[in-house]
Amino acid sequence: MRERPVLMFDSGVGGLTVLREARVLMPERRFVYVADDAAFPYGRWEEPALRDHVLSLIGRLLDAHRPEIAIIPCNTASTLVLADLRAAFPQTPFVGTVPAIKPAAERTRSGLVSVLATPGTVKRQYTRDLIEKWAGHCHVRLVGSDRLAPLAETYMREGFVDEAAVREEIAPCFVEMDGRRTDIVVLACTHYPFLANRMRKTAPWPVDWLDPAEAIARQALSLLGKERPAVKMRGSEPDIAVFTSGRADFLARRLMQGFGLAVADGG
């Protein structure tokens, strides 16, 4: 009987931050990582078109790979289409990604929290509902960036990033009010943790950068359970990466190889 993998779906390479954590918690499982590079970046899509695109694409991926569970480490897709995915494909458990507003509200001492996200996540009512529900006692600034995810993609492939551009994108996150300063920035895009060191370097003062990757991986583990042995058997199928463009270049292939993923044919 063929092993059913864990499907991980993201607009690009940002979900590798979650894959890294999931591998630690679930070393025995096989992963299929899908980068929808043909449609990247999601933050610039209109909502109806993006919803239809993601629903259709994930339907095809479920048919092709028959995963045990699907993880969507993408705030933009999750806040838009997660409920629709669960309704359309009830046989597959889905783990989504939403801005870590609740833990930020619990941890802040100054009461000043910023949410750094894509423009799509920032404008979504889902995000504002999270703030109203969990952070009513805080001043929450929503900061939408359409440049950081592409900067992270470039950094992961080429090892270089324009620090001045990073500084410019994160600058609106830092608020001073009545002698208080922002002390927590929620990284509400899974691409952003790859730039966390550059953010720390260019930030005007130290803050706590909240990365949701481990929490997402733990949620997936809780849904899967721990019934299987903790070591992969010899001869098991490899973890693979799929690029929806079918045109993974040398740098993308090298990156995936570094994460222990074999790029599938046509990707």
HELIX and SHEET records of a PDB file:
HELIX    1   1 LEU A   16  LEU A   25  1                                  10    
HELIX    2   2 TYR A   42  ARG A   44  5                                   3    
HELIX    3   3 GLU A   47  HIS A   65  1                                  19    
HELIX    4   4 ASN A   75  ALA A   88  1                                  14    
HELIX    5   5 ILE A  101  ARG A  107  1                                   7    
HELIX    6   6 PRO A  119  LYS A  123  1                                   5    
HELIX    7   7 GLN A  125  TRP A  134  1                                  10    
HELIX    8   8 LEU A  148  GLU A  158  1                                  11    
HELIX    9   9 GLU A  163  ILE A  170  1                                   8    
HELIX   10  10 ALA A  171  CYS A  173  5                                   3    
HELIX   11  11 TYR A  192  LEU A  195  5                                   4    
HELIX   12  12 ALA A  196  THR A  202  1                                   7    
HELIX   13  13 ALA A  213  LEU A  224  1                                  12    
HELIX   14  14 PHE A  250  GLY A  258  1                                   9    
SHEET    1   A 6 PHE A  94  VAL A  95  0                                        
SHEET    2   A 6 ILE A  69  ILE A  71  1                                        
SHEET    3   A 6 VAL A   6  ASP A  10  1                                        
SHEET    4   A 6 PHE A  31  ALA A  35  1                                        
SHEET    5   A 6 ILE A 240  PHE A 243  1                                        
SHEET    6   A 6 ALA A 262  VAL A 263  1                                        
SHEET    1   B 4 HIS A 139  GLY A 144  0                                        
SHEET    2   B 4 LEU A 112  ALA A 117  1                                        
SHEET    3   B 4 ILE A 184  ALA A 188  1                                        
SHEET    4   B 4 ASP A 208  LEU A 210  1                                        
SHEET    1   C 2 GLU A 176  MET A 177  0                                        
SHEET    2   C 2 ARG A 180  ARG A 181 -1                                        
END                                                                             
